[in-house]
Amino acid sequence: MSDSYIRLFFLIHAAVTLLMVGLIWFVQLVHYPLFSYVGHSEFPVYERQHRGFIKWLVAPLMMLEGITAALLILFPPVATSDWQLWVGVGLLLVIWFSTAFVQVPLHNVLSKGFDPAVQRRLVQTNWWRTIAWSLRGGLACSMLWAALSTDTSMKQKPSSLKIGDHAPDFTATTQDGERVQLSDFVGKRGLVLFFYPKDGTAICTKEVCAFRDSYEKFTDAGVAVIGVSGDTEESHRDFIGQHKLSFPLISDKDGTLRKTFAVPLTMGLIPGRVTYVIDQEGIIRQIFSAQFVSNEHVQRALEAVNDFKKKSE
């Protein structure tokens, strides 16, 4: 199955699960307790109407949740663990069992007439589903976080670049219109080429400022630093001026450089945050990909630079 379909199933599954978490908590804390305030004579009609309406909301969502859970077992996203998927399915079975053999029979009894004891049992036993769905919501959030953090959220074709490869040559333009090529550095000095999503955003700002603060450490080691994003040259100039950056930024508006370096999209939507460390021979010595960290990109780059400098001495 294609990556795009796996990504779609993953997002639908997480969205439906989290929607059900919110719905079950509303039912548990608001809806079921209010049953006792409906008049006894009117309650059978109310209960039948309630069941008639709510099934058209809940049933399709539960079916969609089950179908996507099964598809993720068959086609698991890279960032997830098997135990997360199987535990999620187990919790789903608990929910379905409870619904079919506990909550539905209790609703059947209530449809014949209100009984306070039955209503209390409905509230008490519905905690099983509430807890199970809440645990599923936690799993969904943890899988989403893992996918976003690793920047390899779905099954993808292996990157065409890996540590030890020759970095691909490129020609790009900085914020001042200056042309930059990898061949400008080969045989002369190393290069840290870091890709980030967008100027001015919180993590990106923290990342470029961290590179700025460590800039002398890189230059002392004979390594240049260049940032890359899809922003315009004007945006880059403003960004550099605002934060007093010491290194150039490449405007990769059409994404050509990202494609050249096989920089993935996070969840298929957000430009990836990836740092490449290239030595003076043009060999890739480090590839670090993580969407929601900033300083670690600088730390990993410095470690790689120090490592290949020591080996070359």
N, C-alpha and C positions, 0 to 999 in steps of 0.2 A: 504494500500500500504506500502511496506517495506521502512525503513529509507533510505536505499541506493538509491532507485529510487527517493525518494523525494529530497535527497541531489543532485542527478544528475540533476534533472529538475531545481533545484534552481541555480546551477552553470551554466547550459546551458542558462537559461533565463538571468542571469546577464551578461554573456559573449556576447550573441547576442545583448542585449540592448545596451551595451557599444560600441559594434562594429557599431551599427546603429547610435549612437550619433556621432562617429567620421566620419562616411560616410556622414551623412546629413550636417555636418558643412563643409566638403570638397565640397559637391554639392553646398551649399549655397554661400560660399565665393570664390570658384574657378571655379567650373564646369559651373553653370548657367551663371555667368557674362561673361564667355568666348564665349558664344553663339554668341555675337555680332561681334566677330572677324572672324567667319566663313563666307566665301563669300556667298552672297545672292543666287547666282545660284546653288552653291553646297549644300546649307543648307538643302533642303528637303531630299536629299540622306543621308546626315550626320545624320539628326534627325531620320530617319527610322532605320539606322544602330545602332545608339546610343540606341534607345528604344529596339531594338532586342537583343542587348548584355546585357544591364543593367538589363533587367527583370529576366535573369537567375541568377543574383547575388542578387538582392533585394527581389524578390518574395519569394524564399525559406527562406530567413532570416526573412522576415515579418511573414510568415506562422509559422515558428518555434517559433518566439517570441510570437505570439498569442496563439499557442497551449500550450506552457509552462506557459504562464500567466494564462490560464484557469485551468491548472492542479494545480497551486499553490493556486488558489482560492478554489479548491476542497480539496487539501491536504496542508494546510498552514504550513510553517516551524514555529517552536516554537518561534524563535527570532523576528518574524515579527508581525506587528499589522494589523488588518483587514483593517483599513483605508488606509494603505500603498498599500496593494494589490488592493483594489477597486479603489483608485485614479490612480494607474498605469494602470488598465484596462480602466478607463475613458479616460486617455490621449491616450491610444492606439486606442480607438474608434475615437477620434478627428483626429489622424493621418490617419487612414483608410478613414474616411469621406473626409478629405481634399485631400487625394490622388485620390480617386475615382471620386469626384465631382468638384475638382478644378484643380489639377495639370495634371491629365490625359487628360481632355478636352483641356487644354491649349497646351499640347504637340500635341494633334491631330490637332489643328489649325496650329501650327508651322511646322508640317510635310508637310503641303501643300505649305509652303513658309514662309520665315522669315519676322516677323513683329516686329519692335522694341517695340511697345506698348505692344504687347502680351508677349514678352520676359521680359520686365520690370515688368509686372503683375505676371509673373511666379516667378521672384525673390522675389517680395514683398510678395506674398501669401505663398511662401515656408517657410517664417519665422514662420508661424503657426506650421508647422511640426518640424522645427528646435527647437523652444522653447519647444514644447511638448515632443520631444525625449530627449532634455536636462534635462527636469524635470524628465522624466523616468530614465535617467542615474543617477540623484541625488538620486532618491528613491532606485535604485539598489545598489548604493554605501552605503547608510545608512543602508539598510538591511544586506548587507555583513558585515559592521562594527559591527552592533548589534550582528550578528551571531558569529563573531570572538571574540568580547569582552566578551560575556556571556558564551562562550564555550558550549552552548547548541543550536547549530545552527539548528538542525533538530529535528523532532519528534523522540524521543528515548524512550525506555522502562524506567520507573522510576528507578533511581539509587537504588541499593540494600542497600545502606548505607544512613543514615540520622542522623541529630543531635539527640542525646539521645540514639543511638544504641551503643552496645558494638563494639569496633573496632575489626576487624578480626586479629587473631594472624598471624604472618608471620615469616619467616626465610629468611634473606638476608645477603649479603656480602658487606662490605665497601671497600673503595679504597685500604686498607691495608690487605685485606683478612680476616678481623675480622668478625665473625658471629654475627648478630644482630637479636634479637627476641623481639616482643612486650612484651612477658612475662618477659623480663628483666626489664621492667619499671613498670609494674602493681604492685601496692602496695608500690612503692618506690617513683616515681616521674612522672610528666606528660611528654608528648612528642608532639612536633610540627613536623609533617611529611609533608614536602612540595615537591610536584612533579613539575618539570620544564622540558621544552622540550630538551635543549641541552647546554652543556658546551660552553662557549666562545661567545655566541650570546649576542646581546646588552641588551635585557630586562632580560635575565637570569643572566647575569653578574651583572646587577644593583640589581636584586632581592637577589642573594646570598650575595652581599656586604651589602645590607640593613640588612639581617639577621645577618651578621657578626658584623655590627656596634651596633646592639641591643642584641647581644648574652648575655652580662652580665645581662641584664634585665630579660631574660628568665631563666638563671641559678640561679639568685637571687630568683626567684619565684619557684625554684625547678622543672624546666622544661628543658628537653633536646631538641636539635634541630638536625634534620637529613634531608638532601636533597636527592632527588631521581631523576635520569634520566636514559635514555637508553645508556649512554656513557660507555666506557670501564673503568676498574680500572686505567689504565695508564692515560687516559684523565682526570679522576677525580683527580689523584695525581698532575698532571700539573696544573689543575684549582685551586686546593687548594693552591699549592705553589705560584702561580702567584698572587693570591688575599689574601693570608695569612688568610685563613678561619679557624675558631676555632672549627668547627663541622665536622662530617664525611659525606661522600656522598656515597650513595648506587648505585651500578651498576646494573640496571634492564634491561639487554640487551634483554632478551626474553619477557619483558613486563608482567611477572607474577605478580609483585607487583601492577602494574597499574590495572590489571584485578581484583585483590583481592580487591582493594579499589574503583573499578568502575570509574576510571579516564577516561573521554571520550576523543575522538580525536576531535579537532577543524576542522570543515568542512570535517571530515572524513580523514584528512591528517596529521595534526600537533598534536603531543602529547600535551595533555591538561596541563594547569598550575593550579593546585589545591593544597590548603593548608588545612591540617587536624590538628585540635587541640584536643588532647586526654588527659583526666585528669588521675590522678594516680590510679583511679579505672578502667581504660580502657574504659571509656565512651567518645564518640565523642562529644565535646562541640562546635566545629565550623567547618564548611566546607565552604571554600571560593574558588570560581572558576572564574577566569578572565584571559584571555590570554594576554592582552596587557597592563597590569599594573604590577608594581613591588613592590613599597613601600607599597601599600595598603595591600598586603599579610601579610607583617610584622605588620602593624598597626592593622589589624583585628585579627591577632594571639595574639598580646599583649593584646588587649581588652578582648578577650576570656579568656586568662590566668588570667588576673587580676580579671575578673568576677567570675570565679569558685574558685579562691583563697579566695576571700572575703566571698563567700558563705560557704566555708569550715572552716572558722575561727570562 
